Each structure stands twice: as C-alpha cells, then as structure tokens.
Amino acid sequence: MNDNNVVIGEITDPAECARIHARIKRAERNLDWLSGHWSDLMPQARGKFVVVAAQQAHIAESSEEAWAWAKTVHPEDDGAI
C-alpha cells in the first residue's frame, strides 16, 4: 500500500498567508547569510551538520543537535536552514 499521498490545497486566510511569507523571508535571509559566509565555516564544517538561524551558524555532529541548537538559541526564527 502506498502511504505517500500528496494533498494540494489553497490557503486564503490573509493572516496565515502573511505568516508563511514572513517565514519564507526569514529562511531567505538565513540562506543569503550562509551564501556569504560559507567560506568562514570551512573546513571545520566538512562532514558535519550546519544550521543557520537568525543569520548565525552552528556546526554540529548530528542533525538533531543542529536543530536543537536553532530552536534553543533562536526560537523566534522559524526560517532556520
């Protein structure tokens, strides 16, 4: 049995649309920051996990550790990458 169903819907609530757009903007800022600072993270980030939240990077040994850092240090940034 295939349990990988995809459901497509439309979000029309203006408040929800605003929250989604704000989250996308935060993620774009983090991605832009990473693009400009990637060389600062190398070579110590090689083979590790990097998370960027609030335009601040953290290098971790596991993805769980990386996401935990982002949620703990920058809980306001739901656009972490």
Residue pairs with C-beta under 8 A, 6 or more apart in sequence:
11 17
11 20
23 78
23 79
24 79
25 79
26 77
26 78
26 79
27 79
27 80
27 81
28 79
29 55
29 79
30 52
30 53
30 54
30 55
30 77
30 79
30 80
30 81
31 52
31 81
33 52
33 55
33 57
34 50
34 52
34 57
34 81
37 57
40 57
41 50
41 57
41 59
44 59
45 59
48 59
48 60
48 61
49 59
49 60
49 61
49 62
49 63
49 65
49 66
50 57
50 58
50 59
50 60
50 66
51 57
51 58
51 60
51 66
51 67
51 69
51 70
51 80
51 81
52 58
52 80
52 81
53 69
53 70
53 73
53 74
53 77
53 79
53 80
54 73
54 74
54 76
54 77
56 73
56 74
58 66
58 69
58 70
58 73
59 66
60 66
60 69
67 80
70 77
70 80
71 80
74 80
